[in-house]
Amino acid sequence: MLAAYPIRLASQALQDETFVRWTLDDLIDALNASLLALVEVRPDANSTTEADQLAAGTRQALPEGGIRLLNVIRNMGADGATPGRVITLAQRNSFDLNRPGWHTDTAKTAIRHWIFDNRSPRDYYVYPPVHATTAVWAEILYSKEPDLIPSTTDSPAYDADDTEMGVSGSFVNPILEFMLYRAYQRDGETANAMLAAQHLQQFYALLGIGSQKASLHSQENRDRPYSPAETNAMEV
């Protein structure tokens, strides 16, 4: 979807279609803030699936630009292109209690489980430990930082005819609500501060975010990724 679409909708809602009170660059900044907020609360809005070479040992990190792990799907062999055994989500407590030395177990060339902690969304652990000298690849699903829209003075500059957003057009309504929140918040008038709060509330409502967001880092959810998934008993 072209970035020009939510910008046009925002300028119409603000009754400022010639960008007098809120310049085009103001709305581009608001759109970029919207994209960042969207991916923070809905990581699936900008996700990708790809093969990633794992580091030796148990601790792993997302590729550059990754912001939240969503799933570790399957082994991909020593070349990153050979589908293998699926990799299942497991609870860290099971390993820590039943196999406290699991971080130093014998390294293997195929992974059975992955372990996640919502408090550190860019990192995860795998079991058994990854072999140090043989390449081990896994297919992972993760959320990425959105590509920000360039301003009118950047090089290359914003172009209404071909500047694309990196997220689906299905998110245009919550994006618009966050843009209006930023616009009214920046205005500084008391009445507009109330409007800003209403648009921010609508942004979360349209995304279905409420108590779920508050509980994302709760004790019971700390070992679960963003997407609901069944945790698995430890297999050794």
Secondary structure, 3 states (H helix, E strand, C coil): CECHHHHHHHHHHCCCCCCCCCCHHHHHHHHHHHHHHHHHHCHHHHEEEEEEECCCEEEEECCCCEEEEEEEEEECCCCCCCCCCECEEECHHHHHHHCCCHHHCCCECCCCEEEECCCCCCEEEEEEEECCCCCCEEEEEEEECCCCCCCCCCCCCCCCCCCECCCCHHHHHHHHHHHHHHHHHHHCCHHHHHHHHHHHHHHHHHCCCCHHHHCCCCHHHCCCCCCCCCCECCCC
